[in-house]
Amino acid sequence: MDPVPPLADDNCLFLDLDGTLLHLRDDPAAIPADPALLKLLADCARRLDGALAVISGRPISDLDACLAPLHFAAAGIHGAERRGSGGMVTTRSASDARLRGAARQIAQAMEDLPLSQLEDKGASLALHWRRAPEHEPALRALAQDALRQLGPEFRLLEGNCVIELLPQGVDKGDAVRAFLQEAPFQGRTPVFVGDDITDLPGFAAARAAGGHGIAVGQRVAAEWHFADVNAVRHWLK
């Protein structure tokens, strides 16, 4: 396989977080970014005149807590919320009573599934089984049942040891397209780096704008691949 092309000064960079910049953990929200990563990201943002955004399944508030004291352009909950370089936050889909009801039902059912985790992000619900892979079938069934009750305005999103209920019309590709319409991303060639199925729309949006995607590991297809998180960090240097 050809080596990953180096980052160019006229690129704009879109980065997933967990599994891309940080090693996957059972409870990623509890782990702050290490100083070496923060320096790498700050250096890249300066080189690209600020054209760097973090696009994650986590809420933006979690991204800020993880990457403090840095404050990047960001998209959270797979694009349901987005903060431009100027700091303005827009939310594509707000939480509603139906999702709150689904959260209560799922939480009650999961009381009998120890070590599995329900993550309520407000605009979405994520059911995690990384610490309890034996619960995957039960969690998938819970998510499918909740989707039937929520109706066609919602969908399921597959991830690495997680399945997520979120509104229709929300994905990382939409976030990329929105960033490319505004400074400092506008007019630059996009590069999206991610490790999971949820990153594929971001790859596609970068490709459609003349750029490319780079996958971390072999879970998803892309033009190029990094072996692991360490390889991503080496490339960012």
C-alpha positions in Angstrom: 0.0 0.0 0.0 1.3 3.5 -0.9 2.4 5.6 2.0 -0.1 8.2 3.4 0.6 11.6 1.7 1.9 14.3 4.0 -0.3 17.1 5.3 0.0 20.1 2.9 -0.3 23.8 3.9 -3.4 24.2 1.8 -5.3 21.3 3.4 -8.0 21.6 6.0 -8.0 18.8 8.5 -11.0 17.0 10.1 -10.1 14.5 12.9 -12.1 12.0 14.8 -11.0 11.6 18.4 -11.5 8.2 20.0 -9.6 5.5 18.1 -8.0 8.1 15.9 -6.1 10.5 18.2 -6.7 8.6 21.5 -6.6 4.9 22.1 -10.1 3.4 22.7 -11.0 3.0 26.4 -13.9 1.6 28.3 -14.9 5.1 29.6 -13.3 7.6 27.2 -15.0 10.6 28.7 -12.9 10.2 31.9 -9.5 10.4 30.1 -8.1 13.8 29.2 -5.8 14.2 26.2 -2.1 13.9 27.0 0.2 17.0 26.7 2.0 15.5 23.6 -1.3 15.3 21.7 -2.4 18.8 22.7 0.9 20.2 21.4 0.6 18.3 18.1 -2.9 19.6 17.6 -2.0 23.2 18.5 1.0 23.1 16.1 -1.2 21.7 13.2 -3.9 24.3 13.8 -1.3 27.1 13.6 0.2 25.6 10.4 -3.2 25.4 8.8 -4.2 28.9 9.9 -6.9 27.4 12.1 -8.4 25.0 9.5 -8.6 22.1 11.9 -11.8 20.6 13.4 -12.5 17.7 15.6 -15.6 15.7 14.5 -16.7 13.1 17.0 -19.6 11.1 18.3 -19.0 12.8 21.7 -20.9 16.0 22.6 -18.8 19.2 22.1 -18.7 19.7 25.8 -16.9 16.4 26.2 -14.5 17.4 23.4 -13.6 20.6 25.2 -13.1 18.9 28.5 -10.8 16.3 26.9 -8.8 18.8 24.9 -8.6 21.6 27.5 -7.2 24.2 27.4 -7.4 24.1 23.6 -10.6 25.1 21.9 -11.1 24.0 18.3 -13.8 24.2 15.8 -15.8 21.0 16.4 -18.8 18.9 15.6 -20.3 16.7 18.2 -22.9 13.8 18.3 -21.9 12.9 14.7 -22.8 16.4 13.5 -26.0 17.0 15.4 -24.1 20.0 17.0 -21.4 22.1 15.4 -19.2 25.0 16.5 -17.5 27.0 13.8 -14.1 28.7 14.1 -15.9 31.8 15.3 -17.3 30.0 18.3 -21.0 30.0 17.3 -22.7 26.7 18.1 -25.6 25.4 16.0 -27.7 22.3 16.8 -29.3 20.4 14.0 -31.7 18.3 16.1 -32.8 19.0 19.6 -33.8 16.3 22.1 -37.5 15.6 22.4 -39.9 13.9 24.8 -39.9 10.7 22.8 -36.1 10.3 23.1 -36.4 11.0 26.9 -39.0 8.2 27.2 -36.8 5.8 25.2 -33.9 6.6 27.5 -35.9 5.8 30.6 -37.1 2.5 29.1 -33.6 1.4 28.0 -32.0 2.4 31.3 -34.5 0.3 33.1 -33.9 -2.7 30.9 -30.1 -2.4 31.1 -30.2 -2.7 34.9 -30.0 -6.5 34.3 -27.0 -6.0 32.0 -24.0 -5.2 34.2 -21.0 -3.4 32.7 -23.0 -2.3 29.6 -23.5 1.5 29.4 -26.2 3.8 28.2 -24.8 7.2 27.2 -27.5 9.9 27.0 -26.1 12.7 24.8 -29.4 14.7 24.8 -29.8 14.5 21.0 -29.0 10.8 20.8 -28.7 7.6 22.9 -25.7 5.3 22.7 -25.7 1.7 24.0 -22.1 0.5 24.7 -21.0 -3.1 25.2 -17.2 -2.7 25.1 -16.8 -3.9 28.7 -19.5 -6.6 28.2 -19.4 -8.1 24.7 -21.8 -10.9 25.7 -24.6 -8.2 26.0 -24.3 -7.1 22.4 -27.4 -9.1 21.2 -29.5 -7.8 24.0 -28.5 -4.2 23.5 -29.1 -4.4 19.8 -32.6 -5.8 20.5 -33.3 -2.9 22.9 -32.1 -0.4 20.3 -34.3 -1.9 17.6 -37.3 -1.9 19.9 -36.8 1.7 20.8 -36.4 2.6 17.1 -39.8 1.1 16.3 -41.4 3.1 19.0 -39.6 6.4 18.1 -40.6 6.1 14.4 -39.1 7.1 11.1 -37.6 10.4 12.3 -34.9 8.4 14.0 -32.3 5.9 12.8 -29.7 3.5 14.2 -25.9 4.2 13.7 -23.4 1.4 14.1 -20.1 1.9 15.8 -17.2 0.1 17.4 -18.9 -1.8 20.3 -21.8 0.7 20.3 -25.1 1.2 18.6 -26.7 4.7 18.7 -30.2 6.1 18.3 -30.2 9.5 16.7 -32.3 11.8 14.5 -32.4 11.2 10.7 -30.3 13.6 8.6 -27.3 13.8 11.0 -23.9 12.5 10.0 -20.2 13.6 10.0 -20.4 14.4 6.2 -22.9 17.1 6.8 -20.6 18.7 9.4 -17.7 18.6 6.9 -19.8 20.2 4.2 -20.8 23.0 6.6 -17.3 23.7 7.6 -16.2 23.9 4.0 -18.6 26.8 3.4 -16.8 29.0 6.0 -13.4 30.5 6.8 -10.8 29.2 7.4 -11.8 25.9 5.8 -13.3 27.4 2.6 -11.1 26.9 -0.5 -8.8 24.3 1.1 -8.5 20.6 0.2 -10.1 18.5 3.0 -8.5 15.5 4.7 -10.6 13.5 7.1 -9.0 11.0 9.5 -11.2 8.4 11.3 -11.4 4.8 12.4 -15.0 3.7 12.4 -18.1 3.2 10.3 -19.4 6.5 11.6 -16.5 8.3 9.8 -17.4 7.1 6.3 -19.8 10.0 5.6 -16.9 12.3 6.5 -14.6 10.5 4.1 -17.2 10.8 1.3 -17.7 14.5 1.9 -13.9 15.1 1.8 -13.6 13.1 -1.4 -16.5 15.0 -3.1 -14.7 18.3 -2.3 -11.4 17.1 -3.9 -9.8 15.7 -0.8 -9.6 12.2 0.7 -10.1 10.1 3.8 -7.6 8.2 5.8 -8.7 5.3 8.0 -7.0 4.2 11.2 -6.8 0.4 11.3 -8.6 -1.9 8.9 -12.2 -1.6 10.2 -13.3 0.7 7.3 -12.2 1.4 3.8 -10.4 4.5 2.7 -7.8 5.8 0.2 -5.1 5.3 2.8 -4.7 3.6 6.1 -2.7 4.3 9.3 -1.9 1.2 11.4 -3.0 2.8 14.7 -3.2 5.9 16.8 0.6 6.2 17.1 0.9 6.3 13.4 -1.6 9.2 13.2 0.4 11.1 15.7 3.6 10.5 13.9 2.0 11.8 10.7 0.8 14.9 12.4 4.4 15.7 13.4 
